Amino acid sequence: MNLFYSKLLLVLMLLPLGEGLKADKHPLHVSTTELNFNAKEKSLEISCRIFTDDFETILAKQFKTKTDLAKPAMHKAMDELIKKYMNAHLQYTVNGKAATATYVGFEIDHEATNVYLEIDNIATLQSIKLSNTILYDLFDDQLNILHVEKLGTRKSTKASYPNREMSVGF
């Protein structure tokens, strides 16, 4: 587990539960999107990490259906919902041109869901602009973090609700 998630888990464990706050809910609303430039494959490999309980809640609310990301029998149906949600809530501009990500899949990792996407035909990476509204339709205190890595150089930025635009240049 990397340092960020270790610290996040420590903070969540140390926060006192207030009046009316259920013990099974977390008080922090954050998602992390990582973009890695793969020069050999000429692609951007994207992973989004979202708290599973929040993600299931918004998918059920938006698509008006039962959701269970951990249930193997529902995996194919959840793939379709996640693909639609991610396409609606992430828009990319790479090197000044609009780009579309291809949905690869998802997996559960403890209390988070990792969603994988990819943008092909990226010969070089000079700049990335990301419009990210993941969970903005559920929380007005949502924080979305962006990490971009290119040839060993890592740059990060963030956007808090209602701001959605994030940019990184190399």
N, C-alpha and C positions, 0 to 999 in steps of 0.2 A: 504494500500500500504506500503510495507516495506521501510526501510530507504534508501536502495540502489536505488530503483526505484524513490523515492521522490527526491533524490539528482540528479539522472540522468535527470529527467524531468526538474528540476530547471536549470541545466546546459544547456539543450537544449533550454529552453525558453530565457536564457540570452545571448546566443551566437548571435553575429550580423550576419546578412545575408550578405555574400560577393558578389562581382560582379559575375554575371553568376550563382549564386546558387539560385535555385528555392525555394520559400518559403514553398512548400509542401514536400520538401526533408529534411531529418535530416542529420547533418554532422558527426554523430557518428555511427560506424558500430560495434555493439557488440551483442553477444548472451550469454545467461546464461543457464547452464545445472546444475540441482540439482539432486543429487542421495541421497535418504533416505533409509537406511537399516531398513527393517521391520523385527525384530527378530521373532516376533510372526508368521508372514506369511512366514518367510524364503525367503525373496525376496528383490530386489532392486527396489524401485519405482523411476522412472526417469521423470523429466519434463524439457523441453527445452523451453526457451522464446526467440522468434525471432521477430524483427520488421516485421509486416505484409507486408508492401510495398516491402521490400527487399525480403522476402520469396516468395511472389507472382512473383516477377521479375525473381528470379532464377528458380523457378518451371516452369514458362512459357518458359524461355530460354533453360533449360535442356531438357524438354519433348516436346518442340515445340507445345504447346497447349495453349488455353485461360485458364486463372486462375482467380478465384474469391473466396477467402477463406470465405468471409462473406455471400455468396449467398447460401441459404438453398438447392436450387435445384441442386447445384453442389457439395454438401457436400460429397457424396459417391465417386465421381470422384476425388475430392481433397484428400480424405483419401488415395486412391491408390497412388497418386503422392507423398504425404508426406511420406508414408510408404517406398516407393522405395528410396526417397532422404535420409531419415534418416538412412536406412540400409547401404547406400553407404558412408555416411559421419561421422558415429559414429561407432568405433570399441572398444570393451571392453575386458579387461583382468582382471579377478577377482581372487584374491588369486593365481596369477601366471598361470591361465588357461583361454583360450579364452572363451568368453561368448556371447550369442546372446540375444538381447532384442526383446520382442514382442511388436508390435505397439498396443496401446490401443485406441488412438484417439487424436483429437485436438479441441481447442476452441479459439475464438477470445476474447481478453481482452483489450479493448481500442485500442491502436495502435500496440499491440503485439499479436502474436499467441503463445499459449501454446500447446506444443506437449507432449503427455504422452506415456511412454513406461514402460516395466517391465521386469526384469530378475528374473526368478523363481529358486528354488532349491539352494539358497545361505544360508547355515546353519550358517556361521559366516563370518565376513568381516574383513580381516587383511590388504588387499591392493586392490587398484583399479588403473588401468592404462586406460586412455581414449585417443584414437586418434580421434580428433575432427577437421574436415575440413568444418564445416558449414559456408556457404557463402564465402569460400576461392576462389571459382570459379567466384565470382562476385566482391569482393573487395580485394585490396592488403594492406589495413589498418585494416582488420577485427581483432577483439579481441574476444576471446571465454573464458568465465569464468566458472570454475567448483567449485561447492560447494558440499561437501559430509558430510552427517550427520549420525552418528552411536551412538545410545543410549545417545542422548543429547550432544555429542561432535561434533562440526562442524569444518571442515577444508576446506580451499579454495586455489585455484591456478588458473593460467591463462596461455593462450598461444596466442601469436600474430602472424599473418601471417608472414613468412611461417611455423613457428613452429606449430606442431600439437599434440605433446605428452604432457599429463598431468598425474601426479601420486599423489596419496594420500595414506599414510600408517597409520595404527592404532596400 
